[in-house]
Amino acid sequence: MRELDQLLGWYLDTCYAGSDAATKDAFSTLLDQQDPELWDWLMGRARPGLEAWRRIVDEIRASDRV
């Protein structure tokens, strides 16, 4: 899904390099999730189960991209 790639790509380009190792690991495992689930999280229709994923999703949702 192109929109999903854009949102996750924004995080990768903007936030990833400055993140700590735990957040980088969380982002890596977040990318392994199914696209429909990721989309629902990023659109605010659902919340990820892991706190580390919620922080990443919240950061993306707080951007002007969503």
C-alpha positions in Angstrom: 0.0 0.0 0.0 1.6 3.2 -1.2 0.2 5.4 1.6 1.5 3.0 4.2 5.0 3.0 2.6 5.0 6.8 2.7 4.1 7.1 6.3 6.6 4.4 7.4 9.2 5.9 5.0 8.7 9.3 6.7 9.5 7.8 10.1 12.6 6.0 8.7 13.9 9.2 7.0 13.0 11.6 9.9 13.2 9.7 13.2 15.0 6.4 12.8 18.6 7.5 12.8 18.1 9.4 16.1 16.3 6.6 17.9 17.9 4.4 20.5 18.5 0.7 19.8 15.3 -0.5 21.5 13.2 1.8 19.3 15.1 0.7 16.2 14.4 -2.9 17.1 10.7 -2.1 17.7 10.5 -0.4 14.3 12.0 -3.4 12.7 9.5 -5.8 14.2 6.6 -3.3 13.5 7.5 -3.6 9.8 6.9 -7.4 10.0 3.2 -6.8 10.8 0.4 -7.2 8.2 -0.4 -4.1 6.2 -4.1 -3.9 7.1 -3.1 -4.0 10.8 -0.5 -1.3 10.4 -2.9 0.8 8.4 -5.6 0.6 11.1 -3.0 1.6 13.8 -1.7 4.5 11.7 -5.3 5.7 11.0 -6.2 5.5 14.7 -8.8 2.7 14.2 -6.9 0.4 16.5 -3.9 0.4 18.8 -0.8 -1.8 18.7 -0.4 -4.2 21.6 3.2 -3.3 22.3 4.1 -0.1 24.0 7.2 0.4 21.8 5.0 0.1 18.7 2.4 2.6 20.2 5.2 5.2 20.7 6.2 4.9 17.0 2.7 4.9 15.8 1.9 7.9 17.9 4.9 9.8 16.6 3.9 9.1 13.0 0.3 10.1 13.8 1.5 13.3 15.4 3.3 14.3 12.2 1.5 16.3 9.5 1.5 13.2 7.3 -1.6 11.5 8.6 
